[in-house]
Amino acid sequence: MTNLLNNASVLVFLLNKIPHVVVLCNKNYEIVLWNEYAVNMVGESVGTVDVGAWQQEHKFYTRDGKELSEEDRALFRAVKEKTETTSKTIVKINGSDKYIETTAYPIYDDNKNVIGGAAFFSDVTNRIKMEKTINEILAKLEEMQEYLRSFSI
């Protein structure tokens, strides 16, 4: 059992089965691994992309449009502040906005020292777009109700 748990390929296998983007970094905030869902979103594997350059090219924004600094990102805060962190952000990938919800956690060794962090990203773009569409429809319905009320005596 111990051999199985110490096998890095088992970790990679498990990460690739999680239906969210999973990113692992070391204590220096250097990305060391991301799963297949991340590859699908980013378009490249962690071994073929310069993560720092990718982050510069694909800026992260708050939902109200403010650009996030590296220090404001959930994974950075989890590692540096040693705290579970959540965020709702937008990242531009391939010319379109991706709405992302992130939860990040520090990873500790046996001596309670932070050795890295893990972030779980959910792409909620379709849900956000659907909510916007529903709100537009509801607004139109309200306009129609007001219009119809103007005919009632």
N, C-alpha and C positions, 0 to 999 in steps of 0.2 A: 504494500500500500504506500509506504514512504517513497519508494522509487517512482510510483505513479504521480504522487503529489509534487515531487521535485522536478518533474519533467516539463520543460518549457513548452514542448509541443502540445501537451495537455492543456496548458493555459491558453495557448493560441487557439486550439480547437474550441474550448469553451467560450472564449471571447467572440469567436466568429459565429457562434450560435445565438448570442444575445441579440434580440431584434431592435437594437439601438446602436447609435454610434458610440463606441467606447474608445477612449484615449487614455493612455498611461504615460506618465512622465516621471523622470527621476527628481531628486531633491533640488537640482539646479534648473528645474522647469524645462528640461529638454525632453521632447516627445520621444519615447522609446518604442512605442507600439500603438497601433490602432487597428481596429477590426475591419472585416469586410464591408460592413455598413458604412464605415468612414471612407473606405476606398471608393464605394459607390457615390458618396456625396462629393468627395474631393476630386475623384477621377484618377488618383495615383496612390500607390502604396507608400507607407512611411519611409521605406528604404530608397525610394526614387525621387522624393520631393524634399527640398530644403524647407523645413517647417517654418523657420523664421521668415524666409522669403514669401512663403505661402501666406503667412499671417499679415505681412505687409501688403501683399497684393489684394487679399480678401479681408477687408476691414470688418470689424464687428461693431454694431450699433445697438443702442437701446431702442425700444419700440417707439420712442418719440424722436429718434433720429440723431441722438448724441453719440459721437464716436467713442468707443470704449478704449481706454488705454490698456496696456498689457496688465497693469496692476489691478484693473477693475474686472478682469475676466475671472470666471468662477474657478477654473483650474488653478490659476496663479494664486488666487486668494486661499484656496484649500491648502496648497502647499506652504505658502509663506505665512499665512495667519493660523494655520493648523485648525481649520474649522470647516464643517460642512457648509457649502455655499450653493445657492441656486440663482439662476438668472434667466431672463427672457430677453433674447437678443435677435438681431437680424444680421445675417452675413450675406454679402453679395457673392454668388458663385455663378460663373458662366453668364454674367449679365443679368441675372435675376435674383430677387430677394428670397432668401430662405429664412423662415421664421423658426428659431431654435429655442427650445427650453432645455436648460442644462442643470444638472446636479453634479457637484464635484466633492470629492472626499480626500482627505489626507490619507496616506498609507504609512503605517507605523511598522517598525521592526519589533523584535521581542523585547527590546529595552525601552520602548515607547518613544523612540526617535523617529521623526518624519523622514522617510526614505523616498517619498514620491507622492504622486496623486493619481486619482482616477476620476475621469469625467464621463458622464453618460448624457449624450445629446439626443433629443427627440426632435425630429423635423415635423413641426406642426403647421407647415405652410398651407396644406390643403384645408385644415380646420379653420385657420385664420381667414383664408379666402372665402370659405363657406359662411363663416360668421358675418363677414362684410356683405356678402350677397344677401343673406337673410335680413340683415339690418336695412339694406337698400329696399328690399321688397316690403318690409314692414313700414318703412317711411312712405313708400308709394301708396300702400293700403290706407295709411292714415290720411294722406292727401285726398284719396278717393272718398273716404268717409266724410271728410270736411266738405268736399264738393257736393256729395249727395245730401248732406244735412242742409245745404243752402236751398235745396228744392222743397224741403218739408215745411209745411205751414203750421 
